[in-house]
Amino acid sequence: MKTLQMNFGTEFGKTYALTITNPKEDITKDEVMQAMEMFISADYLATNSGALTSIKSAKLIDRTERLLFENK
């Protein structure tokens, strides 16, 4: 499973991670930056750490799972 993790700075000096499952395959740095800027400027998200105030980082995570066994 692929995920996109976007990390923001908040008004209380904390980091807030927003994870998107199954981002499009060819997503670019510019598209992610634009989305992150939109989340900040539109004040879409309310977090326990305050409003989103800055862009810290973003990363694509590709995780593979393999079932070893399943009891029925």
PQR file of N, CA, C, O and H, with PARSE charges and radii, in Angstrom:
ATOM      1  N   MET A   1       0.844  -1.176   0.000 -0.4000 1.5000
ATOM      2  CA  MET A   1       0.000   0.000   0.000 -0.0000 2.0000
ATOM      3  C   MET A   1       0.890   1.240   0.000  0.5500 1.7000
ATOM      4  O   MET A   1       1.876   1.318   0.734 -0.5500 1.4000
ATOM      5  N   LYS A   2       0.528   2.184  -0.821 -0.4000 1.5000
ATOM      6  CA  LYS A   2       1.269   3.446  -0.869 -0.0000 2.0000
ATOM      7  C   LYS A   2       0.512   4.520  -0.121  0.5500 1.7000
ATOM      8  O   LYS A   2      -0.716   4.586  -0.165 -0.5500 1.4000
ATOM      9  H   LYS A   2      -0.272   2.120  -1.417  0.4000 1.0000
ATOM     10  N   THR A   3       1.270   5.363   0.569 -0.4000 1.5000
ATOM     11  CA  THR A   3       0.685   6.510   1.251 -0.0000 2.0000
ATOM     12  C   THR A   3       1.574   7.731   1.021  0.5500 1.7000
ATOM     13  O   THR A   3       2.770   7.615   0.753 -0.5500 1.4000
ATOM     14  H   THR A   3       2.267   5.309   0.604  0.4000 1.0000
ATOM     15  N   LEU A   4       0.962   8.882   1.134 -0.4000 1.5000
ATOM     16  CA  LEU A   4       1.674  10.153   1.092 -0.0000 2.0000
ATOM     17  C   LEU A   4       1.535  10.767   2.475  0.5500 1.7000
ATOM     18  O   LEU A   4       0.424  11.010   2.946 -0.5500 1.4000
ATOM     19  H   LEU A   4      -0.010   8.976   1.352  0.4000 1.0000
ATOM     20  N   GLN A   5       2.659  11.016   3.117 -0.4000 1.5000
ATOM     21  CA  GLN A   5       2.636  11.648   4.440 -0.0000 2.0000
ATOM     22  C   GLN A   5       3.129  13.077   4.307  0.5500 1.7000
ATOM     23  O   GLN A   5       4.253  13.319   3.868 -0.5500 1.4000
ATOM     24  H   GLN A   5       3.562  10.819   2.734  0.4000 1.0000
ATOM     25  N   MET A   6       2.276  14.024   4.689 -0.4000 1.5000
ATOM     26  CA  MET A   6       2.618  15.442   4.647 -0.0000 2.0000
ATOM     27  C   MET A   6       2.755  15.932   6.080  0.5500 1.7000
ATOM     28  O   MET A   6       1.836  15.768   6.882 -0.5500 1.4000
ATOM     29  H   MET A   6       1.363  13.827   5.045  0.4000 1.0000
ATOM     30  N   ASN A   7       3.886  16.529   6.408 -0.4000 1.5000
ATOM     31  CA  ASN A   7       4.178  16.995   7.761 -0.0000 2.0000
ATOM     32  C   ASN A   7       4.165  18.515   7.811  0.5500 1.7000
ATOM     33  O   ASN A   7       4.852  19.190   7.044 -0.5500 1.4000
ATOM     34  H   ASN A   7       4.633  16.662   5.756  0.4000 1.0000
ATOM     35  N   PHE A   8       3.364  19.036   8.734 -0.4000 1.5000
ATOM     36  CA  PHE A   8       3.187  20.478   8.897 -0.0000 2.0000
ATOM     37  C   PHE A   8       3.667  20.923  10.270  0.5500 1.7000
ATOM     38  O   PHE A   8       3.618  20.153  11.230 -0.5500 1.4000
ATOM     39  H   PHE A   8       2.805  18.488   9.357  0.4000 1.0000
ATOM     40  N   GLY A   9       4.128  22.153  10.364 -0.4000 1.5000
ATOM     41  CA  GLY A   9       4.354  22.788  11.648 -0.0000 2.0000
ATOM     42  C   GLY A   9       3.054  23.424  12.097  0.5500 1.7000
ATOM     43  O   GLY A   9       2.262  23.873  11.269 -0.5500 1.4000
ATOM     44  H   GLY A   9       4.168  22.779   9.585  0.4000 1.0000
ATOM     45  N   THR A  10       2.822  23.467  13.424 -0.4000 1.5000
ATOM     46  CA  THR A  10       1.582  24.053  13.942 -0.0000 2.0000
ATOM     47  C   THR A  10       1.880  25.293  14.780  0.5500 1.7000
ATOM     48  O   THR A  10       3.032  25.583  15.101 -0.5500 1.4000
ATOM     49  H   THR A  10       3.466  23.102  14.097  0.4000 1.0000
ATOM     50  N   GLU A  11       0.832  26.008  15.121 -0.4000 1.5000
ATOM     51  CA  GLU A  11       0.998  27.257  15.867 -0.0000 2.0000
ATOM     52  C   GLU A  11       1.568  27.043  17.263  0.5500 1.7000
ATOM     53  O   GLU A  11       2.077  27.990  17.863 -0.5500 1.4000
ATOM     54  H   GLU A  11      -0.104  25.773  14.860  0.4000 1.0000
ATOM     55  N   PHE A  12       1.496  25.830  17.795 -0.4000 1.5000
ATOM     56  CA  PHE A  12       2.047  25.554  19.125 -0.0000 2.0000
ATOM     57  C   PHE A  12       3.416  24.873  19.050  0.5500 1.7000
ATOM     58  O   PHE A  12       3.883  24.304  20.037 -0.5500 1.4000
ATOM     59  H   PHE A  12       1.082  25.061  17.308  0.4000 1.0000
ATOM     60  N   GLY A  13       4.053  24.932  17.881 -0.4000 1.5000
ATOM     61  CA  GLY A  13       5.400  24.398  17.726 -0.0000 2.0000
ATOM     62  C   GLY A  13       5.492  22.893  17.592  0.5500 1.7000
ATOM     63  O   GLY A  13       6.574  22.323  17.737 -0.5500 1.4000
ATOM     64  H   GLY A  13       3.673  25.394  17.080  0.4000 1.0000
ATOM     65  N   LYS A  14       4.385  22.247  17.322 -0.4000 1.5000
ATOM     66  CA  LYS A  14       4.355  20.794  17.157 -0.0000 2.0000
ATOM     67  C   LYS A  14       4.363  20.437  15.677  0.5500 1.7000
ATOM     68  O   LYS A  14       4.276  21.309  14.812 -0.5500 1.4000
ATOM     69  H   LYS A  14       3.507  22.710  17.205  0.4000 1.0000
ATOM     70  N   THR A  15       4.471  19.139  15.400 -0.4000 1.5000
ATOM     71  CA  THR A  15       4.370  18.640  14.035 -0.0000 2.0000
ATOM     72  C   THR A  15       3.076  17.862  13.888  0.5500 1.7000
ATOM     73  O   THR A  15       2.735  17.033  14.732 -0.5500 1.4000
ATOM     74  H   THR A  15       4.542  18.431  16.102  0.4000 1.0000
ATOM     75  N   TYR A  16       2.358  18.138  12.806 -0.4000 1.5000
ATOM     76  CA  TYR A  16       1.125  17.420  12.497 -0.0000 2.0000
ATOM     77  C   TYR A  16       1.338  16.670  11.194  0.5500 1.7000
ATOM     78  O   TYR A  16       1.738  17.263  10.192 -0.5500 1.4000
ATOM     79  H   TYR A  16       2.635  18.812  12.121  0.4000 1.0000
ATOM     80  N   ALA A  17       1.068  15.346  11.199 -0.4000 1.5000
ATOM     81  CA  ALA A  17       1.219  14.515  10.005 -0.0000 2.0000
ATOM     82  C   ALA A  17      -0.152  14.198   9.424  0.5500 1.7000
ATOM     83  O   ALA A  17      -1.035  13.696  10.119 -0.5500 1.4000
ATOM     84  H   ALA A  17       0.743  14.864  12.012  0.4000 1.0000
ATOM     85  N   LEU A  18      -0.315  14.494   8.157 -0.4000 1.5000
ATOM     86  CA  LEU A  18      -1.540  14.166   7.426 -0.0000 2.0000
ATOM     87  C   LEU A  18      -1.174  13.086   6.412  0.5500 1.7000
ATOM     88  O   LEU A  18      -0.275  13.279   5.594 -0.5500 1.4000
ATOM     89  H   LEU A  18       0.402  14.901   7.592  0.4000 1.0000
ATOM     90  N   THR A  19      -1.871  11.947   6.465 -0.4000 1.5000
ATOM     91  CA  THR A  19      -1.556  10.824   5.589 -0.0000 2.0000
ATOM     92  C   THR A  19      -2.687  10.593   4.605  0.5500 1.7000
ATOM     93  O   THR A  19      -3.856  10.519   4.986 -0.5500 1.4000
ATOM     94  H   THR A  19      -2.601  11.790   7.130  0.4000 1.0000
ATOM     95  N   ILE A  20      -2.325  10.482   3.332 -0.4000 1.5000
ATOM     96  CA  ILE A  20      -3.269  10.223   2.247 -0.0000 2.0000
ATOM     97  C   ILE A  20      -2.979   8.818   1.720  0.5500 1.7000
ATOM     98  O   ILE A  20      -1.850   8.518   1.333 -0.5500 1.4000
ATOM     99  H   ILE A  20      -1.376  10.542   3.022  0.4000 1.0000
ATOM    100  N   THR A  21      -3.987   7.970   1.708 -0.4000 1.5000
ATOM    101  CA  THR A  21      -3.836   6.608   1.203 -0.0000 2.0000
ATOM    102  C   THR A  21      -3.996   6.584  -0.308  0.5500 1.7000
ATOM    103  O   THR A  21      -4.870   7.253  -0.859 -0.5500 1.4000
ATOM    104  H   THR A  21      -4.904   8.214   2.023  0.4000 1.0000
ATOM    105  N   ASN A  22      -3.155   5.814  -0.970 -0.4000 1.5000
ATOM    106  CA  ASN A  22      -3.193   5.619  -2.421 -0.0000 2.0000
ATOM    107  C   ASN A  22      -3.143   6.920  -3.222  0.5500 1.7000
ATOM    108  O   ASN A  22      -4.055   7.197  -4.001 -0.5500 1.4000
ATOM    109  H   ASN A  22      -2.445   5.271  -0.522  0.4000 1.0000
ATOM    110  N   PRO A  23      -2.102   7.713  -3.043 -0.5600 1.5000
ATOM    111  CA  PRO A  23      -1.976   8.922  -3.874  0.2800 2.0000
ATOM    112  C   PRO A  23      -1.748   8.514  -5.329  0.5500 1.7000
ATOM    113  O   PRO A  23      -1.346   7.385  -5.610 -0.5500 1.4000
ATOM    114  N   LYS A  24      -2.003   9.425  -6.232 -0.4000 1.5000
ATOM    115  CA  LYS A  24      -1.804   9.076  -7.640 -0.0000 2.0000
ATOM    116  C   LYS A  24      -0.337   8.723  -7.887  0.5500 1.7000
ATOM    117  O   LYS A  24       0.561   9.262  -7.241 -0.5500 1.4000
ATOM    118  H   LYS A  24      -2.329  10.342  -6.004  0.4000 1.0000
ATOM    119  N   GLU A  25      -0.114   7.817  -8.821 -0.4000 1.5000
ATOM    120  CA  GLU A  25       1.214   7.250  -9.068 -0.0000 2.0000
ATOM    121  C   GLU A  25       2.272   8.302  -9.432  0.5500 1.7000
ATOM    122  O   GLU A  25       3.414   8.220  -8.980 -0.5500 1.4000
ATOM    123  H   GLU A  25      -0.844   7.379  -9.346  0.4000 1.0000
ATOM    124  N   ASP A  26       1.894   9.268 -10.233 -0.4000 1.5000
ATOM    125  CA  ASP A  26       2.881  10.213 -10.760 -0.0000 2.0000
ATOM    126  C   ASP A  26       2.834  11.568 -10.058  0.5500 1.7000
ATOM    127  O   ASP A  26       3.154  12.590 -10.663 -0.5500 1.4000
ATOM    128  H   ASP A  26       0.967   9.335 -10.600  0.4000 1.0000
ATOM    129  N   ILE A  27       2.441  11.582  -8.793 -0.4000 1.5000
ATOM    130  CA  ILE A  27       2.349  12.842  -8.051 -0.0000 2.0000
ATOM    131  C   ILE A  27       3.725  13.514  -7.984  0.5500 1.7000
ATOM    132  O   ILE A  27       4.745  12.843  -7.823 -0.5500 1.4000
ATOM    133  H   ILE A  27       2.181  10.751  -8.301  0.4000 1.0000
ATOM    134  N   THR A  28       3.741  14.821  -8.106 -0.4000 1.5000
ATOM    135  CA  THR A  28       5.007  15.557  -8.132 -0.0000 2.0000
ATOM    136  C   THR A  28       5.188  16.384  -6.861  0.5500 1.7000
ATOM    137  O   THR A  28       4.242  16.629  -6.112 -0.5500 1.4000
ATOM    138  H   THR A  28       2.913  15.367  -8.236  0.4000 1.0000
ATOM    139  N   LYS A  29       6.419  16.799  -6.645 -0.4000 1.5000
ATOM    140  CA  LYS A  29       6.731  17.673  -5.514 -0.0000 2.0000
ATOM    141  C   LYS A  29       5.898  18.947  -5.574  0.5500 1.7000
ATOM    142  O   LYS A  29       5.368  19.399  -4.558 -0.5500 1.4000
ATOM    143  H   LYS A  29       7.187  16.600  -7.252  0.4000 1.0000
ATOM    144  N   ASP A  30       5.783  19.528  -6.772 -0.4000 1.5000
ATOM    145  CA  ASP A  30       5.027  20.776  -6.927 -0.0000 2.0000
ATOM    146  C   ASP A  30       3.557  20.597  -6.568  0.5500 1.7000
ATOM    147  O   ASP A  30       2.963  21.476  -5.942 -0.5500 1.4000
ATOM    148  H   ASP A  30       6.214  19.161  -7.597  0.4000 1.0000
ATOM    149  N   GLU A  31       2.961  19.468  -6.959 -0.4000 1.5000
ATOM    150  CA  GLU A  31       1.562  19.217  -6.630 -0.0000 2.0000
ATOM    151  C   GLU A  31       1.358  19.073  -5.123  0.5500 1.7000
ATOM    152  O   GLU A  31       0.379  19.572  -4.569 -0.5500 1.4000
ATOM    153  H   GLU A  31       3.443  18.755  -7.468  0.4000 1.0000
ATOM    154  N   VAL A  32       2.295  18.386  -4.467 -0.4000 1.5000
ATOM    155  CA  VAL A  32       2.197  18.200  -3.020 -0.0000 2.0000
ATOM    156  C   VAL A  32       2.381  19.537  -2.301  0.5500 1.7000
ATOM    157  O   VAL A  32       1.644  19.848  -1.366 -0.5500 1.4000
ATOM    158  H   VAL A  32       3.091  17.981  -4.916  0.4000 1.0000
ATOM    159  N   MET A  33       3.357  20.319  -2.735 -0.4000 1.5000
ATOM    160  CA  MET A  33       3.583  21.634  -2.133 -0.0000 2.0000
ATOM    161  C   MET A  33       2.339  22.517  -2.283  0.5500 1.7000
ATOM    162  O   MET A  33       1.938  23.201  -1.341 -0.5500 1.4000
ATOM    163  H   MET A  33       3.956  20.066  -3.495  0.4000 1.0000
ATOM    164  N   GLN A  34       1.741  22.496  -3.459 -0.4000 1.5000
ATOM    165  CA  GLN A  34       0.549  23.297  -3.714 -0.0000 2.0000
ATOM    166  C   GLN A  34      -0.596  22.861  -2.794  0.5500 1.7000
ATOM    167  O   GLN A  34      -1.295  23.705  -2.232 -0.5500 1.4000
ATOM    168  H   GLN A  34       2.067  21.941  -4.224  0.4000 1.0000
ATOM    169  N   ALA A  35      -0.787  21.557  -2.640 -0.4000 1.5000
ATOM    170  CA  ALA A  35      -1.846  21.051  -1.752 -0.0000 2.0000
ATOM    171  C   ALA A  35      -1.576  21.451  -0.311  0.5500 1.7000
ATOM    172  O   ALA A  35      -2.494  21.852   0.404 -0.5500 1.4000
ATOM    173  H   ALA A  35      -0.219  20.871  -3.096  0.4000 1.0000
ATOM    174  N   MET A  36      -0.317  21.345   0.126 -0.4000 1.5000
ATOM    175  CA  MET A  36       0.028  21.698   1.501 -0.0000 2.0000
ATOM    176  C   MET A  36      -0.194  23.185   1.749  0.5500 1.7000
ATOM    177  O   MET A  36      -0.701  23.569   2.803 -0.5500 1.4000
ATOM    178  H   MET A  36       0.430  21.019  -0.454  0.4000 1.0000
ATOM    179  N   GLU A  37       0.179  24.019   0.791 -0.4000 1.5000
ATOM    180  CA  GLU A  37      -0.050  25.458   0.918 -0.0000 2.0000
ATOM    181  C   GLU A  37      -1.541  25.774   1.002  0.5500 1.7000
ATOM    182  O   GLU A  37      -1.957  26.678   1.726 -0.5500 1.4000
ATOM    183  H   GLU A  37       0.591  23.707  -0.066  0.4000 1.0000
ATOM    184  N   MET A  38      -2.348  25.004   0.240 -0.4000 1.5000
ATOM    185  CA  MET A  38      -3.793  25.203   0.270 -0.0000 2.0000
ATOM    186  C   MET A  38      -4.351  24.843   1.655  0.5500 1.7000
ATOM    187  O   MET A  38      -5.185  25.572   2.191 -0.5500 1.4000
ATOM    188  H   MET A  38      -2.009  24.269  -0.347  0.4000 1.0000
ATOM    189  N   PHE A  39      -3.895  23.723   2.234 -0.4000 1.5000
ATOM    190  CA  PHE A  39      -4.362  23.333   3.569 -0.0000 2.0000
ATOM    191  C   PHE A  39      -4.044  24.422   4.599  0.5500 1.7000
ATOM    192  O   PHE A  39      -4.851  24.706   5.484 -0.5500 1.4000
ATOM    193  H   PHE A  39      -3.217  23.131   1.798  0.4000 1.0000
ATOM    194  N   ILE A  40      -2.867  25.020   4.472 -0.4000 1.5000
ATOM    195  CA  ILE A  40      -2.475  26.076   5.420 -0.0000 2.0000
ATOM    196  C   ILE A  40      -3.297  27.346   5.209  0.5500 1.7000
ATOM    197  O   ILE A  40      -3.867  27.885   6.157 -0.5500 1.4000
ATOM    198  H   ILE A  40      -2.211  24.789   3.754  0.4000 1.0000
ATOM    199  N   SER A  41      -3.356  27.817   3.980 -0.4000 1.5000
ATOM    200  CA  SER A  41      -4.019  29.103   3.718 -0.0000 2.0000
ATOM    201  C   SER A  41      -5.528  29.039   3.917  0.5500 1.7000
ATOM    202  O   SER A  41      -6.131  30.031   4.329 -0.5500 1.4000
ATOM    203  H   SER A  41      -2.893  27.379   3.209  0.4000 1.0000
ATOM    204  N   ALA A  42      -6.148  27.910   3.637 -0.4000 1.5000
ATOM    205  CA  ALA A  42      -7.598  27.793   3.776 -0.0000 2.0000
ATOM    206  C   ALA A  42      -8.017  27.424   5.189  0.5500 1.7000
ATOM    207  O   ALA A  42      -9.205  27.445   5.512 -0.5500 1.4000
ATOM    208  H   ALA A  42      -5.659  27.105   3.302  0.4000 1.0000
ATOM    209  N   ASP A  43      -7.043  27.083   6.038 -0.4000 1.5000
ATOM    210  CA  ASP A  43      -7.320  26.728   7.429 -0.0000 2.0000
ATOM    211  C   ASP A  43      -8.365  25.614   7.515  0.5500 1.7000
ATOM    212  O   ASP A  43      -9.321  25.693   8.287 -0.5500 1.4000
ATOM    213  H   ASP A  43      -6.078  27.066   5.776  0.4000 1.0000
ATOM    214  N   TYR A  44      -8.154  24.553   6.685 -0.4000 1.5000
ATOM    215  CA  TYR A  44      -9.099  23.437   6.608 -0.0000 2.0000
ATOM    216  C   TYR A  44      -9.120  22.555   7.848  0.5500 1.7000
ATOM    217  O   TYR A  44     -10.176  22.057   8.235 -0.5500 1.4000
ATOM    218  H   TYR A  44      -7.378  24.488   6.058  0.4000 1.0000
ATOM    219  N   LEU A  45      -7.971  22.359   8.470 -0.4000 1.5000
ATOM    220  CA  LEU A  45      -7.867  21.365   9.537 -0.0000 2.0000
ATOM    221  C   LEU A  45      -7.715  21.992  10.910  0.5500 1.7000
ATOM    222  O   LEU A  45      -6.942  22.931  11.101 -0.5500 1.4000
ATOM    223  H   LEU A  45      -7.113  22.763   8.155  0.4000 1.0000
ATOM    224  N   ALA A  46      -8.464  21.459  11.858 -0.4000 1.5000
ATOM    225  CA  ALA A  46      -8.302  21.855  13.258 -0.0000 2.0000
ATOM    226  C   ALA A  46      -7.572  20.705  13.959  0.5500 1.7000
ATOM    227  O   ALA A  46      -8.037  19.566  13.936 -0.5500 1.4000
ATOM    228  H   ALA A  46      -9.092  20.697  11.703  0.4000 1.0000
ATOM    229  N   THR A  47      -6.447  21.001  14.572 -0.4000 1.5000
ATOM    230  CA  THR A  47      -5.688  19.961  15.261 -0.0000 2.0000
ATOM    231  C   THR A  47      -5.583  20.305  16.744  0.5500 1.7000
ATOM    232  O   THR A  47      -5.827  21.442  17.148 -0.5500 1.4000
ATOM    233  H   THR A  47      -6.069  21.927  14.592  0.4000 1.0000
ATOM    234  N   ASN A  48      -5.219  19.312  17.545 -0.4000 1.5000
ATOM    235  CA  ASN A  48      -4.991  19.557  18.975 -0.0000 2.0000
ATOM    236  C   ASN A  48      -3.767  20.435  19.199  0.5500 1.7000
ATOM    237  O   ASN A  48      -3.601  21.012  20.274 -0.5500 1.4000
ATOM    238  H   ASN A  48      -5.021  18.389  17.218  0.4000 1.0000
ATOM    239  N   SER A  49      -2.914  20.537  18.188 -0.4000 1.5000
ATOM    240  CA  SER A  49      -1.692  21.341  18.282 -0.0000 2.0000
ATOM    241  C   SER A  49      -1.852  22.717  17.661  0.5500 1.7000
ATOM    242  O   SER A  49      -0.867  23.428  17.462 -0.5500 1.4000
ATOM    243  H   SER A  49      -3.049  20.069  17.315  0.4000 1.0000
ATOM    244  N   GLY A  50      -3.086  23.100  17.352 -0.4000 1.5000
ATOM    245  CA  GLY A  50      -3.327  24.404  16.763 -0.0000 2.0000
ATOM    246  C   GLY A  50      -3.377  24.366  15.251  0.5500 1.7000
ATOM    247  O   GLY A  50      -3.322  23.299  14.638 -0.5500 1.4000
ATOM    248  H   GLY A  50      -3.887  22.523  17.513  0.4000 1.0000
ATOM    249  N   ALA A  51      -3.480  25.525  14.668 -0.4000 1.5000
ATOM    250  CA  ALA A  51      -3.581  25.651  13.216 -0.0000 2.0000
ATOM    251  C   ALA A  51      -2.267  25.270  12.536  0.5500 1.7000
ATOM    252  O   ALA A  51      -1.187  25.380  13.117 -0.5500 1.4000
ATOM    253  H   ALA A  51      -3.525  26.391  15.166  0.4000 1.0000
ATOM    254  N   LEU A  52      -2.393  24.818  11.285 -0.4000 1.5000
ATOM    255  CA  LEU A  52      -1.208  24.524  10.484 -0.0000 2.0000
ATOM    256  C   LEU A  52      -0.582  25.845  10.067  0.5500 1.7000
ATOM    257  O   LEU A  52      -1.273  26.738   9.577 -0.5500 1.4000
ATOM    258  H   LEU A  52      -3.270  24.729  10.813  0.4000 1.0000
ATOM    259  N   THR A  53       0.734  25.970  10.264 -0.4000 1.5000
ATOM    260  CA  THR A  53       1.387  27.243   9.973 -0.0000 2.0000
ATOM    261  C   THR A  53       2.545  27.143   8.987  0.5500 1.7000
ATOM    262  O   THR A  53       2.922  28.145   8.379 -0.5500 1.4000
ATOM    263  H   THR A  53       1.295  25.244  10.662  0.4000 1.0000
ATOM    264  N   SER A  54       3.115  25.950   8.817 -0.4000 1.5000
ATOM    265  CA  SER A  54       4.270  25.831   7.921 -0.0000 2.0000
ATOM    266  C   SER A  54       4.368  24.427   7.337  0.5500 1.7000
ATOM    267  O   SER A  54       3.806  23.468   7.867 -0.5500 1.4000
ATOM    268  H   SER A  54       2.808  25.136   9.310  0.4000 1.0000
ATOM    269  N   ILE A  55       5.097  24.336   6.235 -0.4000 1.5000
ATOM    270  CA  ILE A  55       5.370  23.058   5.585 -0.0000 2.0000
ATOM    271  C   ILE A  55       6.705  22.544   6.109  0.5500 1.7000
ATOM    272  O   ILE A  55       7.716  23.244   6.046 -0.5500 1.4000
ATOM    273  H   ILE A  55       5.554  25.115   5.804  0.4000 1.0000
ATOM    274  N   LYS A  56       6.703  21.327   6.623 -0.4000 1.5000
ATOM    275  CA  LYS A  56       7.944  20.728   7.120 -0.0000 2.0000
ATOM    276  C   LYS A  56       8.527  19.746   6.113  0.5500 1.7000
ATOM    277  O   LYS A  56       9.692  19.869   5.732 -0.5500 1.4000
ATOM    278  H   LYS A  56       5.882  20.758   6.675  0.4000 1.0000
ATOM    279  N   SER A  57       7.731  18.771   5.676 -0.4000 1.5000
ATOM    280  CA  SER A  57       8.244  17.760   4.746 -0.0000 2.0000
ATOM    281  C   SER A  57       7.083  16.950   4.185  0.5500 1.7000
ATOM    282  O   SER A  57       5.945  17.059   4.641 -0.5500 1.4000
ATOM    283  H   SER A  57       6.786  18.671   5.985  0.4000 1.0000
ATOM    284  N   ALA A  58       7.401  16.140   3.192 -0.4000 1.5000
ATOM    285  CA  ALA A  58       6.437  15.193   2.638 -0.0000 2.0000
ATOM    286  C   ALA A  58       7.221  13.985   2.145  0.5500 1.7000
ATOM    287  O   ALA A  58       8.346  14.105   1.658 -0.5500 1.4000
ATOM    288  H   ALA A  58       8.325  16.051   2.822  0.4000 1.0000
ATOM    289  N   LYS A  59       6.597  12.818   2.285 -0.4000 1.5000
ATOM    290  CA  LYS A  59       7.263  11.617   1.786 -0.0000 2.0000
ATOM    291  C   LYS A  59       6.240  10.608   1.303  0.5500 1.7000
ATOM    292  O   LYS A  59       5.131  10.507   1.828 -0.5500 1.4000
ATOM    293  H   LYS A  59       5.683  12.721   2.680  0.4000 1.0000
ATOM    294  N   LEU A  60       6.653   9.857   0.276 -0.4000 1.5000
ATOM    295  CA  LEU A  60       5.861   8.746  -0.222 -0.0000 2.0000
ATOM    296  C   LEU A  60       6.349   7.487   0.487  0.5500 1.7000
ATOM    297  O   LEU A  60       7.551   7.230   0.561 -0.5500 1.4000
ATOM    298  H   LEU A  60       7.554   9.939  -0.150  0.4000 1.0000
ATOM    299  N   ILE A  61       5.412   6.713   1.003 -0.4000 1.5000
ATOM    300  CA  ILE A  61       5.742   5.488   1.716 -0.0000 2.0000
ATOM    301  C   ILE A  61       5.118   4.327   0.954  0.5500 1.7000
ATOM    302  O   ILE A  61       3.925   4.345   0.650 -0.5500 1.4000
ATOM    303  H   ILE A  61       4.436   6.922   0.943  0.4000 1.0000
ATOM    304  N   ASP A  62       5.926   3.320   0.649 -0.4000 1.5000
ATOM    305  CA  ASP A  62       5.449   2.131  -0.061 -0.0000 2.0000
ATOM    306  C   ASP A  62       5.640   0.944   0.866  0.5500 1.7000
ATOM    307  O   ASP A  62       6.767   0.513   1.112 -0.5500 1.4000
ATOM    308  H   ASP A  62       6.895   3.305   0.896  0.4000 1.0000
ATOM    309  N   ARG A  63       4.529   0.414   1.382 -0.4000 1.5000
ATOM    310  CA  ARG A  63       4.590  -0.666   2.357 -0.0000 2.0000
ATOM    311  C   ARG A  63       4.032  -1.941   1.735  0.5500 1.7000
ATOM    312  O   ARG A  63       2.968  -1.933   1.117 -0.5500 1.4000
ATOM    313  H   ARG A  63       3.614   0.764   1.183  0.4000 1.0000
ATOM    314  N   THR A  64       4.763  -3.027   1.908 -0.4000 1.5000
ATOM    315  CA  THR A  64       4.330  -4.318   1.406 -0.0000 2.0000
ATOM    316  C   THR A  64       3.963  -5.215   2.577  0.5500 1.7000
ATOM    317  O   THR A  64       4.721  -5.332   3.539 -0.5500 1.4000
ATOM    318  H   THR A  64       5.628  -3.033   2.410  0.4000 1.0000
ATOM    319  N   GLU A  65       2.806  -5.842   2.493 -0.4000 1.5000
ATOM    320  CA  GLU A  65       2.375  -6.783   3.518 -0.0000 2.0000
ATOM    321  C   GLU A  65       2.263  -8.162   2.899  0.5500 1.7000
ATOM    322  O   GLU A  65       1.836  -8.314   1.754 -0.5500 1.4000
ATOM    323  H   GLU A  65       2.190  -5.747   1.711  0.4000 1.0000
ATOM    324  N   ARG A  66       2.655  -9.172   3.680 -0.4000 1.5000
ATOM    325  CA  ARG A  66       2.560 -10.552   3.212 -0.0000 2.0000
ATOM    326  C   ARG A  66       1.962 -11.388   4.340  0.5500 1.7000
ATOM    327  O   ARG A  66       2.527 -11.454   5.432 -0.5500 1.4000
ATOM    328  H   ARG A  66       3.001  -9.048   4.610  0.4000 1.0000
ATOM    329  N   LEU A  67       0.833 -12.018   4.082 -0.4000 1.5000
ATOM    330  CA  LEU A  67       0.170 -12.847   5.061 -0.0000 2.0000
ATOM    331  C   LEU A  67       0.988 -14.106   5.288  0.5500 1.7000
ATOM    332  O   LEU A  67       1.256 -14.842   4.339 -0.5500 1.4000
ATOM    333  H   LEU A  67       0.374 -11.963   3.195  0.4000 1.0000
ATOM    334  N   LEU A  68       1.388 -14.369   6.517 -0.4000 1.5000
ATOM    335  CA  LEU A  68       2.143 -15.570   6.843 -0.0000 2.0000
ATOM    336  C   LEU A  68       1.233 -16.749   7.127  0.5500 1.7000
ATOM    337  O   LEU A  68       1.517 -17.873   6.714 -0.5500 1.4000
ATOM    338  H   LEU A  68       1.170 -13.771   7.289  0.4000 1.0000
ATOM    339  N   PHE A  69       0.147 -16.496   7.828 -0.4000 1.5000
ATOM    340  CA  PHE A  69      -0.865 -17.529   8.062 -0.0000 2.0000
ATOM    341  C   PHE A  69      -2.144 -16.875   8.537  0.5500 1.7000
ATOM    342  O   PHE A  69      -2.160 -15.712   8.938 -0.5500 1.4000
ATOM    343  H   PHE A  69      -0.084 -15.583   8.164  0.4000 1.0000
ATOM    344  N   GLU A  70      -3.205 -17.642   8.483 -0.4000 1.5000
ATOM    345  CA  GLU A  70      -4.500 -17.155   8.926 -0.0000 2.0000
ATOM    346  C   GLU A  70      -5.257 -18.323   9.560  0.5500 1.7000
ATOM    347  O   GLU A  70      -5.495 -19.335   8.901 -0.5500 1.4000
ATOM    348  H   GLU A  70      -3.192 -18.587   8.157  0.4000 1.0000
ATOM    349  N   ASN A  71      -5.633 -18.189  10.828 -0.4000 1.5000
ATOM    350  CA  ASN A  71      -6.402 -19.211  11.513 -0.0000 2.0000
ATOM    351  C   ASN A  71      -7.874 -19.030  11.178  0.5500 1.7000
ATOM    352  O   ASN A  71      -8.400 -17.918  11.217 -0.5500 1.4000
ATOM    353  H   ASN A  71      -5.440 -17.367  11.363  0.4000 1.0000
ATOM    354  N   LYS A  72      -8.520 -20.118  10.854 -0.4000 1.5000
ATOM    355  CA  LYS A  72      -9.952 -20.043  10.519 -0.0000 2.0000
ATOM    356  C   LYS A  72     -10.781 -20.829  11.472  0.5500 1.7000
ATOM    357  O   LYS A  72     -12.004 -20.873  11.335 -0.5500 1.4000
ATOM    358  H   LYS A  72      -8.092 -21.022  10.823  0.4000 1.0000
TER
END
